[in-house]
Amino acid sequence: MRKWGAGEWPYTTAGLEFCQILSGYGSFVPEGGEPILPNSGDAILFYPRTAGRWIVVETLKGLSLTLPNASYL
């Protein structure tokens, strides 16, 4: 399990990344895109080299899996 504390930071995925949100509240704003507002139980799939900004209001707890060599998508 991972925890992402409250705050804001830039983020770029290293590979294909899957996140399952278990609790907390925040958003991910991809560069040039619409905000993603995950809730408990939501899953997010980020393509390799997705760049944006995390804005965490209440500590997010979740599961995360990164496949660093998944550049085939």
A tleap script that builds the chain and sets N, CA, C and O, in Angstrom:
source leaprc.protein.ff14SB
mol = sequence {
  NMET ARG LYS TRP GLY ALA GLY GLU TRP PRO
  TYR THR THR ALA GLY LEU GLU PHE CYS GLN
  ILE LEU SER GLY TYR GLY SER PHE VAL PRO
  GLU GLY GLY GLU PRO ILE LEU PRO ASN SER
  GLY ASP ALA ILE LEU PHE TYR PRO ARG THR
  ALA GLY ARG TRP ILE VAL VAL GLU THR LEU
  LYS GLY LEU SER LEU THR LEU PRO ASN ALA
  SER TYR CLEU
}
set mol.1.N position { 0.848 -1.174 0.000 }
set mol.1.CA position { 0.000 0.000 0.000 }
set mol.1.C position { 0.892 1.236 0.000 }
set mol.1.O position { 1.945 1.262 0.637 }
set mol.2.N position { 0.449 2.257 -0.727 }
set mol.2.CA position { 1.169 3.531 -0.771 }
set mol.2.C position { 0.295 4.625 -0.185 }
set mol.2.O position { -0.932 4.531 -0.176 }
set mol.3.N position { 0.962 5.668 0.307 }
set mol.3.CA position { 0.269 6.852 0.812 }
set mol.3.C position { 0.858 8.072 0.121 }
set mol.3.O position { 2.073 8.203 -0.025 }
set mol.4.N position { -0.032 8.957 -0.298 }
set mol.4.CA position { 0.372 10.226 -0.872 }
set mol.4.C position { -0.204 11.314 0.020 }
set mol.4.O position { -1.419 11.506 0.056 }
set mol.5.N position { 0.662 12.033 0.745 }
set mol.5.CA position { 0.217 13.051 1.689 }
set mol.5.C position { -0.335 14.289 1.014 }
set mol.5.O position { -0.125 14.511 -0.179 }
set mol.6.N position { -1.047 15.098 1.796 }
set mol.6.CA position { -1.646 16.324 1.278 }
set mol.6.C position { -0.573 17.248 0.717 }
set mol.6.O position { 0.523 17.354 1.268 }
set mol.7.N position { -0.899 17.912 -0.379 }
set mol.7.CA position { 0.016 18.848 -1.019 }
set mol.7.C position { -0.135 18.805 -2.528 }
set mol.7.O position { -1.043 18.165 -3.058 }
set mol.8.N position { 0.774 19.499 -3.216 }
set mol.8.CA position { 0.784 19.550 -4.681 }
set mol.8.C position { 2.192 19.278 -5.177 }
set mol.8.O position { 3.166 19.722 -4.569 }
set mol.9.N position { 2.304 18.541 -6.293 }
set mol.9.CA position { 3.614 18.289 -6.884 }
set mol.9.C position { 3.465 17.860 -8.338 }
set mol.9.O position { 2.458 17.261 -8.716 }
set mol.10.N position { 4.470 18.167 -9.150 }
set mol.10.CA position { 4.448 17.686 -10.531 }
set mol.10.C position { 4.747 16.192 -10.547 }
set mol.10.O position { 5.444 15.679 -9.671 }
set mol.11.N position { 4.213 15.498 -11.553 }
set mol.11.CA position { 4.418 14.054 -11.626 }
set mol.11.C position { 4.432 13.613 -13.083 }
set mol.11.O position { 3.593 14.038 -13.877 }
set mol.12.N position { 5.386 12.762 -13.428 }
set mol.12.CA position { 5.459 12.137 -14.747 }
set mol.12.C position { 5.667 10.646 -14.536 }
set mol.12.O position { 6.578 10.242 -13.813 }
set mol.13.N position { 4.834 9.830 -15.159 }
set mol.13.CA position { 4.959 8.388 -14.977 }
set mol.13.C position { 6.201 7.875 -15.694 }
set mol.13.O position { 6.565 8.371 -16.760 }
set mol.14.N position { 6.838 6.887 -15.104 }
set mol.14.CA position { 8.040 6.287 -15.683 }
set mol.14.C position { 7.675 5.223 -16.712 }
set mol.14.O position { 8.466 4.914 -17.603 }
set mol.15.N position { 6.487 4.671 -16.588 }
set mol.15.CA position { 6.020 3.622 -17.493 }
set mol.15.C position { 4.513 3.559 -17.415 }
set mol.15.O position { 3.873 4.514 -16.976 }
set mol.16.N position { 3.947 2.464 -17.827 }
set mol.16.CA position { 2.509 2.254 -17.685 }
set mol.16.C position { 2.222 2.111 -16.192 }
set mol.16.O position { 2.846 1.287 -15.524 }
set mol.17.N position { 1.297 2.893 -15.662 }
set mol.17.CA position { 1.048 2.871 -14.213 }
set mol.17.C position { -0.440 2.693 -13.927 }
set mol.17.O position { -1.288 3.381 -14.494 }
set mol.18.N position { -0.728 1.764 -13.043 }
set mol.18.CA position { -2.083 1.478 -12.595 }
set mol.18.C position { -2.182 1.871 -11.127 }
set mol.18.O position { -1.328 1.489 -10.327 }
set mol.19.N position { -3.214 2.629 -10.766 }
set mol.19.CA position { -3.452 3.023 -9.372 }
set mol.19.C position { -4.879 2.670 -8.984 }
set mol.19.O position { -5.820 2.964 -9.722 }
set mol.20.N position { -5.039 2.042 -7.830 }
set mol.20.CA position { -6.350 1.749 -7.242 }
set mol.20.C position { -6.446 2.591 -5.977 }
set mol.20.O position { -5.675 2.383 -5.040 }
set mol.21.N position { -7.374 3.530 -5.935 }
set mol.21.CA position { -7.535 4.414 -4.783 }
set mol.21.C position { -8.398 3.719 -3.733 }
set mol.21.O position { -9.504 3.262 -4.023 }
set mol.22.N position { -7.875 3.646 -2.509 }
set mol.22.CA position { -8.608 3.005 -1.418 }
set mol.22.C position { -9.298 4.016 -0.505 }
set mol.22.O position { -10.384 3.753 0.012 }
set mol.23.N position { -8.664 5.171 -0.311 }
set mol.23.CA position { -9.265 6.213 0.514 }
set mol.23.C position { -8.574 7.542 0.235 }
set mol.23.O position { -7.499 7.590 -0.363 }
set mol.24.N position { -9.212 8.614 0.681 }
set mol.24.CA position { -8.652 9.946 0.512 }
set mol.24.C position { -9.308 10.708 -0.618 }
set mol.24.O position { -10.233 10.218 -1.265 }
set mol.25.N position { -8.808 11.936 -0.851 }
set mol.25.CA position { -9.388 12.795 -1.873 }
set mol.25.C position { -8.318 13.686 -2.475 }
set mol.25.O position { -7.469 14.231 -1.770 }
set mol.26.N position { -8.373 13.824 -3.781 }
set mol.26.CA position { -7.448 14.700 -4.484 }
set mol.26.C position { -7.776 14.702 -5.960 }
set mol.26.O position { -8.850 14.266 -6.375 }
set mol.27.N position { -6.831 15.202 -6.754 }
set mol.27.CA position { -7.026 15.211 -8.198 }
set mol.27.C position { -5.673 15.110 -8.891 }
set mol.27.O position { -4.631 15.430 -8.320 }
set mol.28.N position { -5.723 14.654 -10.138 }
set mol.28.CA position { -4.548 14.668 -11.003 }
set mol.28.C position { -4.933 15.478 -12.224 }
set mol.28.O position { -5.940 15.198 -12.874 }
set mol.29.N position { -4.122 16.491 -12.535 }
set mol.29.CA position { -4.401 17.345 -13.683 }
set mol.29.C position { -3.323 17.087 -14.736 }
set mol.29.O position { -2.200 17.574 -14.606 }
set mol.30.N position { -3.662 16.316 -15.785 }
set mol.30.CA position { -2.673 16.047 -16.826 }
set mol.30.C position { -2.391 17.309 -17.644 }
set mol.30.O position { -3.275 18.146 -17.821 }
set mol.31.N position { -1.168 17.441 -18.139 }
set mol.31.CA position { -0.827 18.591 -18.969 }
set mol.31.C position { -1.761 18.643 -20.172 }
set mol.31.O position { -1.860 17.679 -20.931 }
set mol.32.N position { -2.441 19.764 -20.342 }
set mol.32.CA position { -3.334 19.951 -21.469 }
set mol.32.C position { -4.627 19.162 -21.396 }
set mol.32.O position { -5.329 19.037 -22.400 }
set mol.33.N position { -4.961 18.620 -20.212 }
set mol.33.CA position { -6.157 17.794 -20.090 }
set mol.33.C position { -7.079 18.233 -18.975 }
set mol.33.O position { -6.814 19.204 -18.266 }
set mol.34.N position { -8.149 17.511 -18.837 }
set mol.34.CA position { -9.143 17.762 -17.798 }
set mol.34.C position { -8.724 17.069 -16.505 }
set mol.34.O position { -8.124 15.995 -16.555 }
set mol.35.N position { -9.026 17.659 -15.347 }
set mol.35.CA position { -8.687 17.022 -14.064 }
set mol.35.C position { -9.356 15.659 -13.899 }
set mol.35.O position { -10.491 15.455 -14.330 }
set mol.36.N position { -8.651 14.750 -13.281 }
set mol.36.CA position { -9.166 13.442 -12.894 }
set mol.36.C position { -9.417 13.524 -11.396 }
set mol.36.O position { -8.508 13.869 -10.642 }
set mol.37.N position { -10.626 13.218 -10.950 }
set mol.37.CA position { -11.013 13.339 -9.548 }
set mol.37.C position { -11.330 11.958 -8.989 }
set mol.37.O position { -12.497 11.571 -8.939 }
set mol.38.N position { -10.311 11.206 -8.566 }
set mol.38.CA position { -10.564 9.850 -8.088 }
set mol.38.C position { -11.221 9.822 -6.709 }
set mol.38.O position { -10.928 10.645 -5.842 }
set mol.39.N position { -12.109 8.858 -6.536 }
set mol.39.CA position { -12.754 8.586 -5.252 }
set mol.39.C position { -12.351 7.192 -4.798 }
set mol.39.O position { -11.772 6.426 -5.569 }
set mol.40.N position { -12.653 6.865 -3.560 }
set mol.40.CA position { -12.374 5.523 -3.044 }
set mol.40.C position { -12.974 4.479 -3.972 }
set mol.40.O position { -14.135 4.579 -4.369 }
set mol.41.N position { -12.178 3.485 -4.311 }
set mol.41.CA position { -12.630 2.423 -5.186 }
set mol.41.C position { -12.318 2.644 -6.656 }
set mol.41.O position { -12.413 1.711 -7.453 }
set mol.42.N position { -11.946 3.862 -7.028 }
set mol.42.CA position { -11.636 4.153 -8.430 }
set mol.42.C position { -10.263 3.613 -8.814 }
set mol.42.O position { -9.356 3.517 -7.988 }
set mol.43.N position { -10.141 3.268 -10.080 }
set mol.43.CA position { -8.869 2.839 -10.642 }
set mol.43.C position { -8.484 3.817 -11.750 }
set mol.43.O position { -9.342 4.308 -12.483 }
set mol.44.N position { -7.197 4.092 -11.863 }
set mol.44.CA position { -6.687 5.002 -12.887 }
set mol.44.C position { -5.557 4.289 -13.623 }
set mol.44.O position { -4.705 3.656 -13.001 }
set mol.45.N position { -5.555 4.394 -14.939 }
set mol.45.CA position { -4.474 3.848 -15.748 }
set mol.45.C position { -3.785 5.009 -16.441 }
set mol.45.O position { -4.405 5.737 -17.216 }
set mol.46.N position { -2.498 5.178 -16.161 }
set mol.46.CA position { -1.701 6.225 -16.784 }
set mol.46.C position { -0.818 5.608 -17.854 }
set mol.46.O position { -0.139 4.611 -17.609 }
set mol.47.N position { -0.826 6.201 -19.041 }
set mol.47.CA position { 0.070 5.738 -20.096 }
set mol.47.C position { 1.502 6.166 -19.792 }
set mol.47.O position { 1.712 7.104 -19.022 }
set mol.48.N position { 2.486 5.498 -20.380 }
set mol.48.CA position { 3.882 5.879 -20.158 }
set mol.48.C position { 4.115 7.366 -20.485 }
set mol.48.O position { 3.595 7.896 -21.467 }
set mol.49.N position { 4.899 8.004 -19.641 }
set mol.49.CA position { 5.295 9.402 -19.784 }
set mol.49.C position { 4.126 10.384 -19.670 }
set mol.49.O position { 4.185 11.483 -20.221 }
set mol.50.N position { 3.056 9.989 -18.952 }
set mol.50.CA position { 1.971 10.930 -18.665 }
set mol.50.C position { 2.509 11.963 -17.688 }
set mol.50.O position { 3.062 11.606 -16.647 }
set mol.51.N position { 2.350 13.243 -18.015 }
set mol.51.CA position { 2.851 14.318 -17.156 }
set mol.51.C position { 1.675 15.165 -16.674 }
set mol.51.O position { 0.687 15.349 -17.385 }
set mol.52.N position { 1.806 15.672 -15.452 }
set mol.52.CA position { 0.764 16.523 -14.899 }
set mol.52.C position { 1.091 16.910 -13.472 }
set mol.52.O position { 2.255 16.966 -13.075 }
set mol.53.N position { 0.052 17.174 -12.715 }
set mol.53.CA position { 0.230 17.652 -11.338 }
set mol.53.C position { -0.788 16.977 -10.423 }
set mol.53.O position { -1.988 16.986 -10.697 }
set mol.54.N position { -0.282 16.382 -9.316 }
set mol.54.CA position { -1.155 15.840 -8.278 }
set mol.54.C position { -1.509 16.958 -7.310 }
set mol.54.O position { -0.648 17.746 -6.917 }
set mol.55.N position { -2.771 17.025 -6.929 }
set mol.55.CA position { -3.250 17.941 -5.894 }
set mol.55.C position { -4.010 17.075 -4.902 }
set mol.55.O position { -5.138 16.660 -5.168 }
set mol.56.N position { -3.390 16.803 -3.758 }
set mol.56.CA position { -3.984 15.925 -2.752 }
set mol.56.C position { -4.510 16.774 -1.601 }
set mol.56.O position { -3.756 17.511 -0.964 }
set mol.57.N position { -5.811 16.664 -1.341 }
set mol.57.CA position { -6.470 17.423 -0.277 }
set mol.57.C position { -6.472 16.617 1.014 }
set mol.57.O position { -6.155 17.142 2.081 }
set mol.58.N position { -6.830 15.339 0.913 }
set mol.58.CA position { -6.839 14.418 2.059 }
set mol.58.C position { -5.977 13.222 1.664 }
set mol.58.O position { -6.160 12.655 0.586 }
set mol.59.N position { -5.045 12.838 2.522 }
set mol.59.CA position { -4.090 11.772 2.203 }
set mol.59.C position { -4.736 10.636 1.421 }
set mol.59.O position { -5.726 10.043 1.851 }
set mol.60.N position { -4.148 10.349 0.258 }
set mol.60.CA position { -4.617 9.239 -0.570 }
set mol.60.C position { -3.899 7.968 -0.165 }
set mol.60.O position { -2.681 7.969 0.015 }
set mol.61.N position { -4.634 6.897 -0.021 }
set mol.61.CA position { -4.062 5.577 0.212 }
set mol.61.C position { -4.493 4.705 -0.953 }
set mol.61.O position { -5.646 4.747 -1.383 }
set mol.62.N position { -3.560 3.919 -1.455 }
set mol.62.CA position { -3.921 3.093 -2.589 }
set mol.62.C position { -2.851 2.096 -2.961 }
set mol.62.O position { -1.808 1.989 -2.316 }
set mol.63.N position { -3.139 1.378 -4.009 }
set mol.63.CA position { -2.219 0.393 -4.561 }
set mol.63.C position { -1.730 0.937 -5.890 }
set mol.63.O position { -2.491 1.545 -6.642 }
set mol.64.N position { -0.451 0.713 -6.173 }
set mol.64.CA position { 0.126 1.236 -7.394 }
set mol.64.C position { 1.048 0.195 -8.015 }
set mol.64.O position { 1.823 -0.459 -7.316 }
set mol.65.N position { 0.959 0.048 -9.318 }
set mol.65.CA position { 1.817 -0.875 -10.046 }
set mol.65.C position { 2.348 -0.148 -11.270 }
set mol.65.O position { 1.571 0.393 -12.057 }
set mol.66.N position { 3.674 -0.130 -11.439 }
set mol.66.CA position { 4.295 0.495 -12.599 }
set mol.66.C position { 5.019 -0.555 -13.416 }
set mol.66.O position { 5.798 -1.343 -12.880 }
set mol.67.N position { 4.760 -0.565 -14.720 }
set mol.67.CA position { 5.459 -1.437 -15.662 }
set mol.67.C position { 6.382 -0.541 -16.482 }
set mol.67.O position { 5.937 0.064 -17.457 }
set mol.68.N position { 7.672 -0.442 -16.104 }
set mol.68.CA position { 8.572 0.530 -16.708 }
set mol.68.C position { 8.872 0.296 -18.182 }
set mol.68.O position { 9.234 1.250 -18.872 }
set mol.69.N position { 8.745 -0.888 -18.688 }
set mol.69.CA position { 9.087 -1.164 -20.082 }
set mol.69.C position { 7.861 -1.363 -20.950 }
set mol.69.O position { 7.931 -2.039 -21.977 }
set mol.70.N position { 6.759 -0.794 -20.559 }
set mol.70.CA position { 5.504 -0.986 -21.295 }
set mol.70.C position { 5.303 0.123 -22.326 }
set mol.70.O position { 4.254 0.766 -22.348 }
set mol.71.N position { 6.286 0.347 -23.165 }
set mol.71.CA position { 6.202 1.427 -24.139 }
set mol.71.C position { 5.448 1.031 -25.395 }
set mol.71.O position { 5.349 1.827 -26.328 }
set mol.72.N position { 4.915 -0.179 -25.439 }
set mol.72.CA position { 4.209 -0.661 -26.617 }
set mol.72.C position { 2.805 -0.092 -26.764 }
set mol.72.O position { 2.173 -0.291 -27.800 }
set mol.73.N position { 2.300 0.614 -25.750 }
set mol.73.CA position { 0.935 1.173 -25.837 }
set mol.73.C position { 0.951 2.535 -26.470 }
set mol.73.O position { -0.101 3.156 -26.625 }
savepdb mol mol.pdb
quit
